[in-house]
Amino acid sequence: MIPGPYLLYLGHSADPIGIKTSRGLATFRPDDCVGEFRYDDCPLTLGLKRLTIAEGASAGARTLVLGIANSGGTMGADLIADAVAALEAGMNVAAGLHQRLRDVPRLAALARERGLTLFDVRDPPADLVVGTGYPRAGRRLLTVGTDCSVGKMYATLALTTALRARGIAADFHATGQTGILIAGGGIPVDAVVADFISGAIERLAPARDDDGWDVIEGQGSLFHPSFAGVSTGLLHGAQAEAIVLCHEPGRAHMRGLPGRALPELTECLAMNLQVARLTSPGVRAIGVCLNTSALDAAAARALCERTEDMLGLPCTDPIAFGVESIIDALYAPHA
């Protein structure tokens, strides 16, 4: 576990999606966050108190969380300088980037000198094995998406919470840096060598016999040329009984790929079910979660209703309207 409380890093970020890790912690672990650190040219905020690194340390922050993401997951000179400042102020530093904190000599030396810790969240276990796809006991639900960063983690957490509220055993299984920081554990599947992705998910959600649910956070999209391999491995390793499709309406193009349109929901759902059937022949879709944060409530509800009519599945915004209709569908009789 990474020592809290946290100071959440925004830095110079101008991309709302790029700060999703800091935002996720602010949303799901607000009591562990003392404030946010950002520069004057950063137009974004988490709604937390703005603090300098020194003020964050004085306020009791034990770890600076570099909760940002960029293409390739690298650290620029400014990010490294801010991590140095945090260490000099007596804070640990955590990051979920592909470039490891420990591989930056200046940071590694300073952390040793100060008796502090660098937490590289995107570290998969070293002893993973390849998946088999053999049937295993247990009930598993996987979220899938039309693109990256469309709300799969939010939906997965909401579904887990709703199941527990009904007295049903349910465990959230994180597969990305934000979810791992929120849950305190998981496997960063996009850092796993390709041959071991499905095996990693078989390990993350092993067989169980209590009739409870393993609710697995999806990653990427089968339709994103950069990340479809990760999504495929997740579908095969999850061996899900049920999938929930996640989508952000109005997105102009695939994340990071201008000019490449998102798939239609019907096409995306059909492809995910087809790929999932390799290891789970009886898989079924039970609902759709939309991120309608850019719409007013009336427009959001109308869009959910139209999507329900189009797909014949319950559709909701998990944050705005909850996921009860999807949980109902999960337990509804089916052919």
N, C-alpha and C positions, 0 to 999 in steps of 0.2 A: 504494500500500500504506500502511496506517495504521501508524505507528511503534509497535512493541511494546517492552517488555512492557506488559500491560494491567492496570489496576485495574477490576474488574467491579462495576457499580453495581446494587444492589438497592433502596436507599433505604428507603422505607416500604412496599414492596410486600407484599401479603398473598395475591395470586393466583399460584399456581404456574405457570399458563400464561402469565401476564403477564411473567415473567422469562425467557422462552424464549431470548431472544438471549444474555443473560449465561450461561445454562445451556449453550447450544450451544457457545459459546467455551470454557467450562470443560471440556466433554466432548471436543471435537475439537481444541482447541489448548491443552491444559493447560500445556505448557511456556512459553507466552507470557503466562500469567496469574500475577501475583504475589499476588493476594488479592481479597477481596470487600469492598465498602463497604456497610454496612447500619445502619439505626437500631435502637434497642432494641425498637421496636414491630413490627419485621419478623420474622415467625416462620419465614422461609425461609432456607435456606443452600445454597450450592453445594459445601460441603465444603472450601472454601478458607480460608486464614487471614483472619480478620477484621481489617481495617486501617482506620484513619482516612485521610482524604485526604492529610494530611501524612505519615503513616507509609507510605502507598502511594508517594508521591513519593520518600521516603527509601529505600524498598526497590527503587527503580529503575524504577517504572512511568512510561512516557512518555505514555500516553494513558489517560484515564478514558473507559470505554465505557459509555454510558447504555443498557445492554442490557435495557430494559424496553419493554413495549408496552401501550397502552391504546386504548380505543375512540376513534377519531378521530386518534390519534397526536399529542396535544398535550403541551406542557410547562407544568406548574404552577409557582408561585413557588418552591416548595422545590427542584424540579429545577434551575431556573435558578440559584438560590443555590448549590447544590452544584457546578454547572458553573463558576460564578465562582470558588469556592474552589479547584477543580482548576487553573484557569488561573493563579490567584495562587500556587499551589504549583509552577508550572512545567510542568504537564502539558497536552498537547493534549486535546481533547474530541471524541468521536465519538458519533453517534446515528443511529438509523434511523427516527426519527419523521417523520410527515408535516409537522409544524411544523419549519422549518429552524432550526438553531443560528444560522446567519448572519443570519437575519431578526430576531434578538433584539439590539437596538442595544447593550445593555450587554455582551453576550458578544462581539459583533463588534469593538467598540472595545477591549476588554481583550485580545483575541487579537492585534490589530494592535500594541497597545502592548507586549506581552510577546514578540512575534515567534513566536507559537504558531499552530496551525492548528485550525480547526473542520472536522470531517469530517461532512458530511451524506450518509449512505449511501444514502438514498432519493432520489437524483438520477438520473433516467433520462437517456440521451444526448439531445442537443438536435436531432439530425438524423435521427430515425427516419422511416421511410416506412410507408405502409399495406401490409398483407400482400396477397398475391395468391392464395395457396393452390395455386399451380402445383406440380406434382410436382418434388421435388429429390432428388438422390442422397443416400445415407447411411442409417444405421440409428439410429433414435431411440426412446427409451423415456421415457414420462412417468408420474409418479405423480399419482394423483387421490385425492380424499377424500370422505368422508361429511360432513365439517365442516371448519372451520378448526382448525389446531393439533392434528391427530390423528397426526402423525408422518411427514408426507410428506418433510420434509427428511432426517430420520434414515434413512428407507427409501432415499431417493435416494443418500445418501452410502454406505450399506451395499451397495447394488447396484453402485455404481461400484467400490468397493473389492473386492468379490467378483469382478467381471469382470477387474479388473487382476490379481488373484491367480491367475487362470487363464491369464494371459499375453495377454489380450484388450485391445486399446486401448479405453479408456473415459474420457470426460471428464464431470465433474460441472458442470452449468450452474445457477447460483444465480438465483433469481427473487424472493427476499425478503431482508430486511435481515440476518437471521441467517446465511443461506447465503452472502451476499456478504461478510460479515465473516470467515467461515471460509475461503472460497475465495480471497478477495482480489480478486474481480471478479464481474460479473454484471449483470443488469438488474432493478431493482425494479419488477416488472410492475404492482403496484398503485398506482404513482405515474405510470404512463404514461397519456396521454390515450386514451380508449376506442378511438377510430378506429385507433390505432397499436399496439394490444396484439399482434395476430397478427403484424404486421410486426416488432415488437420480438423476438418469439421466432424468427421466420425469420432475423433477424440474429444472435441469440444462438447458434443452432445451425444454421449454414449447411450447404450441401451438402458432403459428404465422400466420398472414394472408397477409403478404406483398410480397409473392412469393420469398422471400429471402431464404438463406440456413443457417441452423445450422450445422456447420462442427465439428464433435465430435471426440476427440482424443481417440483412442482405448487403451486398456491395456491388457497385457498378451497374452495368446493364448488358444484356446479351446483344444489344444494338449499338453499343459504344465500341468502336474499333480498338480503342486503347485498352479497355478493361474487360472485354467480353470473356477472356480466359478465366479471370477471377470469378465472374458470375457463374460460369459453367461449372467450375469446380465446386462452388458452393451448392448449386442445385444437386449435383451428384452426391456430395458428401452429406448434405442435410437429410436426404431420403425423407422429404417432407410429406406428411399426410395432407397438409393444406398450405396454400400460398396466398399472400395478399399483395396485390399490385399497387405500387406507389407512383405518383406522378405529380409534377408541378405544372398546372395549366399556364399557358401563355409564354412558356420558355421558347425563345427564338431559335435556338439551335442546341445541339449536344454540347455539354460543357467542354470548353476548350477547343471546339471544332466548328468555327463559323462556317455556315453554308451547309452543314449536315443536319437535316431535320430530325426531330424525334419521331419514333414510330407511332403509328396509330395504336390506341389502347387495345383494340381487338386483336391486332396482329401481335403485339407484345405479349399479351396474355397467352395466346395460342402457342407461341414459340417457347415461352417459359414452361408451359405444361408439357410440351413435347420433349424438351430436354430433361425435365424432371422425371419423366416416365422411365428413363433408363434404369434408375434405382428405386423408383417408387411408382409402380404401374397404376396404383389407385389414387394418385394425387388429384386433388381438386382445388379449384379457385373458390375462395369464400368471400372475397370482398375487394374493394378498391379504397385506397386512402389518398386523398388529394391535399396538397399544400395550397390552401386558398388564402394565404395571408395577404396577398395583393388585392383581394376582392372584398367588397363590403358583405355583410352577413346575408342579405337577401340574394345577391348575385351568387354567393358561394353555395347557398342551399339550392338554388335553381340549377346550378351546374351539377351538383351531386345528384339531384333528381334526374336530370337528363342522362347522366352517366349510368345510373341504375337502370333506366329504361333501355339504354343501348346495350348493356352487357348482361342484364338480368342478374346482377349481383348487388348487394348492399354497397353503397358508396357514401363516404363521410370524410370530413376533415378531422383527424384524431384529436387535434388540439382544440379546435373551435367547437366541435359537436360531439366528441367522444366516439367510442368504437362499439357501443352496445349492440348495434345492429349486426356487426360482423361476428361478435361472440355468439349472438343468437343463431346466425347462419352456421357457425362452427358446430353447434350442437343440434341443428335441425336435421330431421330424417332426410336421407338422400339415397338415390338409387345406387 
